[in-house]
């Protein structure tokens, strides 16, 4: 999905004054936008890879919050109500996890106060982070052949806002043109499914499992879809690790993302270390960082069967 379309999607959830100001922002200033951050009683912020600017009522962006448009508590509440489709009680899962996913795979993080009862869900809302979703066709070309012709899998590594999901999405598109791929899209950010149809291009031979935990989706894929490759985002738990090792034992290869700045950081992570030593991942791809999202800094072989 193009960033301009994501921007327009986000605008639909805004209150009238915020929507009016956002609509006046020039197209050029929308292109490299990474996040739109709204905090109660603070200036509306536009976050770019190299700077943060603040939105004014006239649609101009300033370097300082003075004179910028202030987000009210009522704005935050109204936007969250819209995100829940005016039914907060039916969004327990989202309010427990602290985020919504809207059209086009745009993820909206929610900050606030959690209830202290057994439900442990957000009850009061103080901030929102709209993360711009992008398709960058060709971003995974340098690593496509490694995955297609290697016996092992690939880990895409980087920090926050480094473009891991963007690169993974493009790799899914490339692999899914020729191979049987199952995409485990737990948060709905990669394929952006709507009515059973992916709004982002993820490959003609790609099956998408969304809305389930990664580990459960992996098990389901093995049982029902006979994939050659499984692609998933943000592996992080022991359950993920066990499911991946089990699927690897069935001959399935993986492409996945993980938070890691460099090879040393990657190997310090117990889950990554287990998966690498188990032969699941042969290569690790390290991204440049938030200043150049989606740019590949290094491709390193991390496992050798010999």
C-alpha positions, 0 to 999 in steps of 0.5 A: 500500500502506498504511504499516501493511501495509508495517510488517507486511511488514518485521516478517516479516524481523526476528529474533524479539526485534526482531519482538516489540518492533516488534509492540508499537509502537502503530498511531499511531506507525506512521502517519508512519514513514518508515524503520526503520534497523538498525545493528550494535551500535547502537540500532534507530531509527525515522525520522519526517519531523520526528524520530528515535526509538529502539525499546525491548524493550517497544515504546515509543519513546524520544528517546535511544538509551540504554535502547533495543534494540541490534541485534546483528551476528547480527541483521543477518546473519540479516535479510540472509539472509532478504532473500536467501531464504536464498540469498545466492549467487543475489542477486548483483545485489542485493548489487552494487547494495546494496539489496533490494526486498521485498513492497509495494515496500519498499526495503531498503538494505544497508551494509557491506563490498564485496569487492575482487574482480571481482564487487565485491559486499557480503560483510559487512553492517553496517546496514539501512534499511527505507524505508516504502512508501506509496500516497497517493491524490490526491497527484498531482491538482494536476499530473495535468491539466498532464501530460494536456493539455500537449504536454510531460512533467513532472519531479517534483523533490525531495531524499531522502525528499521523496515523489517516488516516492509522487507519481509512483505516484499520477500513474501511477494517474491517467494509467493510467485513461485513457491507454496508459502504460508504467511502467518500474519498475526497482527494483520500488518503484512497482507492487510486482509479485508474480506478474505482478500490481501490488500497488499501484494504477497504472492499468487501462491501465498496462503495467509493465516491471520488473527491467530498467535504465531505459534498456533498459526505455524502448527495450523499451516503444517497440518493443513496447507503443506507449505514449502516456506512459512513467513512470519513477523517478530518471533519472540516467544518460547512458543514461537521457537518450539513451533518453528523447530517442529515445522523445520523438522517437517522440512519447512523453511522459514523467513522471519523478523526479529529485533537485533541490531547486529550479529552479536546482539542476535546471538545473545538472544536465546530464541535466536541462538536456539533456532540458528544452532538448530539449523532453521536459519542459515542467513541473517540480514541486518538492516541499516536502521530507522534513518534508512528504513528497509535498507540492507546493511549486511547479509551474513551466514550464521549457520553452516552444517559443516 
